[in-house]
Amino acid sequence: MRNIRTEARGEGKKALAIRQGPWAAYLIPVLFFTGLWLFGRLGVYSDSQQYIAMHIHREPLYPFFLWIFRALLGEGRYLEAVRFFQNLLTCLSVCCLTACLRREFRTGRILTLLFSLLLLAPHIITPFFSVTRLVFSNGILSEALGLPLFYLFLSSCVPMLLRRSKKSAAAALGYALLLSLTRGQMMAVLLLWAVTAGFLCLTGKRRGQAVLVLAAVLLAFGCRTVLVRGYNRVFNGYWMDNTFGSVSFLANVLYAADEQDGERIQDEEARAYFDLSFGLAMERGANYREAPKGLLNRAAHLEQWHDELKFKIIEEPWRQIHDEAGFQDYILENVEQDRIAATITKSLLPAVLGRWLYDYLALSVCGLIRTAAVVHPLLNWYVLFFYLFLLAGAGFLFRKDAGSAAARFAAFSLLTAAANVYSTSLVIMCLSRYMLYAFPFLYIAALLLIRELFRTRQKGG
């Protein structure tokens, strides 16, 4: 009888701890973002003016988000209202995802609190380790909207992954579409959703629904195209996609080129532009031949020169020529630059493909490291073993139980990190502020794996 009372009392305490657990986990984000709003200041950076001006280089959702506040409140101090709303939205997204993880994994007070702190980590790390010292929720940058949307996307993906919730799957697809309209490389989340939903259909012996998944993704991509072009038609006067993508891609292709590769360019005008930019790149040392030996050294050298190649070596001298030729509309000028860049890239890529792939691999390795830590000789080994632990732990639990929630979440977190890294590496370097999207989920996955492995060992004992 005494044992029964003791067990009942223990279960009661456990239940009470679970009920009390969320308060600290939710109160800390509320206090944190309230502090950022009250004691922080508006962050206006070099890219901010393009978002404010609704520049055609930028994805439409964040500029449109700013336009709504400007239209409602006027020019005045509308950006301060934006800052307040960004902190509010980010706080809600952290609390929402924390609640989702607690509910789906039935975690107690300590683990739930750790989840909450890990979700705050990108907002704590970036001001101290980023070159710009930016604070996401106070800055006029697309990350201020992209990161909370990413958290909301994950809060829908988790129940979709663990409970095959159709409602959550639909919500996740909606958030994925919004993310793709916020940052170009976030189109990868649409593919991430498709892979996850397709996996669930195939493993759930619902192969017919896989066709619906494919149709939904194609529809989402189609909607994105219509929305981007519609936005540009309303605010910029042209029914067209965003510009500058081909110029951004050319920067890394030009870095991997040799002078003789230009002989492959048959278009005389494009060849002249290549010769101009390649000559400037060689003068300034912005070429793979100038990079120190070693994969990570090559990546560091390319990261050092990527923006210089894109803006100073390609865009500026080309613009001078176009201005002299009488281009008045910057949008038409950008369209022309993209056309020339695409022509050059198409001709060069077969010749430089091996070197470009090496650079792509180097950037991706840096991206994978920065998703979990920072690039440093000692930390690089730590990151390698950390990823091996996630892979081995998930693999072990999958063998024990194909439906293991911790293993599924770990696999999904690794896939999320890879999608972010490999999509970003295609067109730009993997800066820390781009990689921190997936940072918390890798460590949350590690905590869940440790808990599940410990429980498995106890049962085995």
N, C-alpha and C positions, 0 to 999 in steps of 0.2 A: 504493500500500500504506500509505504514511504517512497519507494522507487518511482511509483506512478506519479505521486505528487511532485517529486523532484523533476522528473521528465516533463511534466505538464508546466511546472514553473519555468524550466529551461526553454521550452517551446514558446511560452508566453513572453519571456524576455527577448527571445529572438524575433518574435513577431513585432514587439514593441520597438526594437532597434530598427527593424525594417521600415516601420511607419515613421519613426523619427528621423531616419537617415537622410531624406531629401533636403531637410531644411538648410543645413550648412552648405550642401552642394549647390543649392539654388541661391542662397543668400550671398555667397561669395561673388558669383558673377554680377549680381545686382549691385553690390557695393563697388566692385571693380569698375564696371562701366559707368556708374554714377560718378565715381572719382575721375575717370577719364574725361567725362563731359564737364564736370564742374571745374577741375583744375588743369585740364589740358587746353590746347589751343588748336585752331584750325590749321591743317596742314595743306599748303598749296605748293605743289611741286612742278617740275618742268613739264610733265604730261598733263597737269590739271587744266591748263588753258584750252587744250584740244577737246577735252570732255565738255568744258563750259561752252565752247564755241560750236559744239556739235560737229566737229571735224569729221570728214568722210573717212579718215584713216581708222577711226575708232568704232568698235562694235556699238550698236545703238542703245542698248538698254540703260546703261549708266548715264550717258548724255540726256536721254529722255527722262530719266529719273530726276536729274538736276533741273531740267526744263519745267517739270511739273511744279517744283517748289518755286522756281523763278516766276512762273505764270501766276501762281497763287499769292505770292508774297511780294513780288516786285524785286528789282535789282538789289536795293538796300542790303539787308543782312540775311538774305535767304540762305546763304551758305552756312550760317550758324544753325538755322533750322535743320538743314541737311545733316549737319554734324550731330545734332541731338537725335534725329531719327535713326541715323546709322548706328549710334551707340545703343539705342533702344532695340533695333532689329537684331543687332549682333548678340545682345544680352538674351533676347528671346530665343534665338537659334541655339545658343549654348545650353540654356535651360531645357529646351525642347529635346535636343539630342541626348542630354544627360538623362532626362526622364525616359526616353525611348530605350536607352541602353540598360537602365535599371530595371525597367519593366520586362524587356525581352530576355535578359540574362539573370533576373531575380537576384540582384546584388544587394549586399548589405550597406551599412553606413560608410565604412572606410573605403570600400571599392568604388562606391558611387561618388564619394568626394574626390577620389583620385581621378576618376573620369572627368569630372568638372574641371579640375585643375589642369589636366592635360589638354582639354579643349580651350582653355585660356592661354596655353603655352605660346601659340603663334603671336598673340597680342603682347606677351611679355618679352619674348625673345627678340622680335624685330627691332624695337626701339634701342636695344643695346648692341645688337650684332649687325644690323643692316647699315650699309654705307650712308643711306639717307636718314637713318634714325626715325623712320616713319612709324606713326601709330595708325594702324589700319582704320579703325572706326572714326578717327578724327580727320583723316586725309581725304582730299578730293581725288580719289583714284578708284578704278573699277574694283580693286580688291575689297574696298569697303562694302560693296554690295555682293561681290562674288563669294567671299568667304562665308557670310551667313547663309547665302543661298546654297552653298556647298554643304553646310551642316544640315540644312533642312532636307536637301537631297538625300544625305546619308540617313537621316531620321526616318525617311520613307523606305530606303533600300533595306534597312535591317529587318523590319517585319516582313517585307517582301521575300527576303532571303531565308528567314527562319520559319515563317508561318505561311508562305506562299499567298500572302494577302493581296488580292486583286486591287482593292482600293488603294493600298500603299504603292503598288506597282504603277497605277495610273498617276498618283501624286508624284512619284519619283520621276516619271517621264516628263511631267509638267515642269518640275524643277530643273531637269536636265536641259530642256528647251530654253528656259530662262538663263541658265548658265552659259549656254552656247551663244546667247545674244549679249552676254556680258564680256566674255573674253574669247577670242578666236580659238585658242588651244583647248578651251573647255568643250568644244564639239566632241572631244573624246569621251565625255561622260554619256553622250547619247549611245556611243558604241559600247561603253561599259554597261549601261542599262540593258542593251540588246544581248550582250553576252550572258549577263546574269539571268535575265528573263528567259532566254533560250535554254540555258542550263537547267533551270527549274522546270521548264516544259518537257525537256527530254528525259530528265531523271524522274519526273512525275508521270511518265508514260502518257503525256498529253502532246504528242507530236503535232497534232493538228493545230494546237495553239501557237506552235512555233511560227507558223505562217502568219498568224495575227501579229506576233511580235515583230517580224520583219516588216509587215505592212505599216505598223505603228511607227517604227523607226524611220522608214522612208517618208511617211507623212510628216513626221517631226522635222526632218531635214527640209522637206518641201515648204513647210510652214515657216521655218527659219529664213529660207531664201525670200519668200514673199514678204515677211516682216522687215527684213533688212532693206530690201529694195523699196518697199512702201515707205519706210522711215526716210530713206534718202530722197525719195520723190517729194515727200511733204516738206522736209527741212532743208534739203540741198538742191532740189529742183531736177534731180535725175533719177530715173528708175534703173538702179544699178547696185551692184554689190560694193562692199568697202574696197578701197584701193590700197595700194602699197604692199600687198602680200607678196607679189612677185619680186619687188625690190628687196624685201626682207630676206626672202629665200636666196636671192642672188648674192647677198653679202657673204654667206658661208660657201657658196659655190666659187665665187671670185677668190676667196681666201685659199681654196684648194687648187687653183689654176696655175698653169705655167704659160709663159708667153706664147709658145708654139700652139697651145690649145686654141688660141684665137683664130688660127687658120681654118678651123672647122666652121666658123660663122660665115655663111654665104651672103647674108644681108649686109650690104656695104655700110648702111647707116648704123646698124647694130654693131658692126665690127669697129667703127670709129668710136662709138661710146665705150666699147670694151677696152680698146687701146688707151683711151683717156683714163679710165678708172684703174686699169691694171697698172699703168705707169705711175699713178699716184700711190697705189698700194705698195709697189716695190720701193718707191722713194721713202716711204714712211715705215717700212718693215712690217706691213700688214699682210704677210704671206706665210704659208706653212713652212717655207724654207728657212724662215727666221726663228721658228719655234725651237725651244730647247728639246732635247730628246726625252722621251717618256710620254706615256698616254696622258697623265694628269697635267704634265707641263704643257703639252700641246693644247689641252682644253683651256688651261689658264691663259695661254697666249691668245687663243681665238676669242675667249671672253673679253680680254683686254681690248681687242681690236674690232669686235663685232659692231658696236654702235658707230665707231669711227668709219668703218667701211660703209655702213648703211647711210649715214647722214652726211659725212664729210667727203667721202671718196666717190660715192654714187650719186646721192640725191642733189647735193649742192652744185657740183659742176654741171650736172645735167640740167638743173633748173636755170642756171645762167645761160646755157645755150637756148633753152626753150623761151626764156624771157626775151632774148635777143631776136628770136624768131617770131615774136609777137603774141605769145600765149598770154591771155588776160585772165582767164578763169583757172584758178588753182586746181579745180577738180578735173578739168580736161587735161591740164598739165600732168596731174597724177596718173590719169588713164594712159597717157602717152608714155610716161616713165614705166608703168607696169607692162605695157605692150613690149617695149624695147627690152626690159629686164627678162620677160618671159622668152623672147626670141633668143637672147644670149644664153639663158639657162638651158633651153632645149638643145642648143648646139653644143654647149660645153659639157653637159652632164655625162654623156657617154665616156668622154675622155678623162674626166676627173672623178668618176664614180668611186673608185677604190679609195682615193684620198678623202673624198667627202664622207664615205661610210666610216672611215677611221675617225674623222672628226666627230661624226654623229655619235659613234660609240663612246668617244672620250667625253663629250658633253653629257651623254646619258649616264655614264659612270659617276661624274660629278653630281648630276641631279639625284641619283639614287643615294649617294653619300649625304647630300644636303637635306634629303627628306628625313633622314634619321639623326644627323649630327652636322658637323662642319668638316670641310676638307682639311685634314691634318694627318701627317704620317702615322701617328699612333691611333687616332680616331678612325682612320680608314680601316684598320684591322678590326677594331671594335664593330664597325658597321657591317663588315663582312660576316663576322660571327653572329651578329644580331639577326641578319637576314637568314643565315643558315639555321639559327634556332627557330625562327618563325616557320621556315619551310619544313624542318624536321619535326617540330612539334605538331604542326597541322597534319603532316603526313602520318605520324604515329596515331593521332587521334582518329583520323579518317579510317585507318585500318581497324581500330578498335570498334568504332561506331561511325558508319557512313553518314549518319544524321547529326554528328557532333556540332553543336551551335558554335562553340569556340573555334573549331577547325574551319568551319564555313566563314566565320567572320575574319579569321586570319587570312584565309585565301582571298577573300574579297578585298581586304585592306591592302594586301600585296598587289593585287590586280589594279586597285585604285592608284596606288603609288606609281606603278609602271605606266599606266595610261597617262598620268599627268607628266611624268618625266619624258616619255618618248614622244608625246605630242608637242611638248614645249621645245624639245631639242631640235625639232624639224626646222624651226624658223628663228629661234633666239637662244641665248644662253640660259642655263638653268640657275638663275639667281635664287637666293634663299627665300625671298618673299614670294616667288612662284612655287617653290617646293613645299612650303609649310602647310599647304592645303591638306596633305596626307599625313603629315608628321604625327598628329595626336592619335590617329587610328592605328598606326603601327604599334605604338606603345600600349594603347588600350587592348589591342589584339594580344600582345605579349602577356599582359596581366591576366587576361581571360584564359590563355593557354596554360599559364603557370597554375592557375586555380584548378583547371580541368585535369591537368597532369597530376597534380597533388591528389585530387579526389580519386583518380584512376588508380594511383599507387595505393591509396588507402583501401580501396575495394579489393585490389589484388592481394593486399596483405591479409 
